[in-house]
Amino acid sequence: IHGYQSAKKLFELTQTA
């Protein structure tokens, strides 16, 4: 899937609160 790694990284960053 294209951009899966980026999406996962963004998700993890978003979960970092």
VOBA-1610 file (N, C-alpha, C; in pm, whole numbers, padded with zeros to 5 digits, always signed):
BEGIN
Ile+00086-00120+00000Ile+00000+00000+00000Ile+00089+00125+00000His+00056+00220-00085His+00136+00341-00097His+00108+00437+00019Gly+00213+00481+00084Gly+00197+00576+00193Gly+00156+00512+00324Tyr+00166+00379+00330Tyr+00126+00310+00454Tyr+00221+00346+00568Gln+00351+00347+00538Gln+00450+00380+00640Gln+00429+00522+00690Ser+00406+00613+00598Ser+00387+00753+00634Ser+00262+00769+00721Ala+00156+00700+00679Ala+00031+00707+00754Ala+00051+00654+00895Lys+00123+00542+00906Lys+00146+00482+01036Lys+00228+00575+01125Lys+00328+00638+01064Lys+00414+00729+01139Lys+00332+00850+01185Leu+00250+00901+01095Leu+00166+01016+01129Leu+00069+00978+01240Phe+00015+00856+01231Phe-00080+00809+01332Phe-00011+00801+01468Glu+00111+00746+01469Glu+00184+00733+01595Glu+00217+00871+01651Leu+00254+00964+01563Leu+00285+01100+01607Leu+00161+01166+01664Thr+00048+01137+01602Thr-00080+01194+01646Thr-00120+01136+01782Gln-00084+01010+01804Gln-00117+00944+01930Gln-00023+00988+02042Thr+00085+01058+02002Thr+00185+01105+02099Thr+00139+01238+02157Ala+00060+01233+02263Ala+00007+01356+02320Ala+00050+01364+02466
//
